[in-house]
Amino acid sequence: MADMLTIALSKGRILEQTLPLLAYANLTPSEDVQTTRKLMVDGPVIDGTQVRFLIIRAADVCTYVEQGAADMGISGRDLLLEHRPHVYEPLDLKIGCCRICVCGPKELVEQGKPKAGSRICVATKYDNLAEQYYLSQGIQAEIIHLYGGMELAPLVGMAERIVDIVETGSTLRANGLVEETTLYDISSRLIVNPASAAIKRSLIKPIIEQLREAVQRRETLV
Ligand code: PRP
């Protein structure tokens, strides 16, 4: 629909940091997206085009944008690296900053990294990234997929390492785990459906530029 611009936003902790950036670009949702149970919320009308927001799970943002159900979205780099969706990634929003690390119980990590040729059980929600890393190390990794609370897996003897997000490190500390290796620095990225980028260029390009300005302004304030 040429007279509609759909932007997919992640529910949860990133949303709070996203809203001031959107406000700077005059993209304020018509209701409080942090509390509403609605999954689709209107935004402003820009040059005759109705903006609307989809409020969805972080892991689903790239799917909506890749499928063209949303023209643009905000997604963590972790999910882009893991799922490699066919989307443009024009802007680092520099929010939601954290890292993907290999972590393990302190006493195991202190023994040193597993040797090439060894076998290891790894719990993660980043199956592809974990598999790539261990392949690159010549280590045979059995990947155990979990949806959250990865830190529990080594405590109950289900895995020797986890590959997970670390932000403050407090979840690791609370569970007696330490970082072994940082694999990727993560932040939230603006993503754009390639067909939308071409068809709705006159609408999308100024939004990207305004968001770029908002990011720069935020950096000078911080
Ligand atoms: C994430 C991540 C870690 C934690 C890291 O989990 O999976 O568990 O945050 O943050 P920290 O370093 O500041 O402690 P989240 O809270 O999103 O829940 P989840 O385990 O259900 O994914």
Residues whose N, C-alpha, C, O or C-beta is under 5 A from the ligand:
A	BS01	PRP	Y147 G148 G149 M150 D164 I165 V166 E167 T168 G169 S170 T171 L172
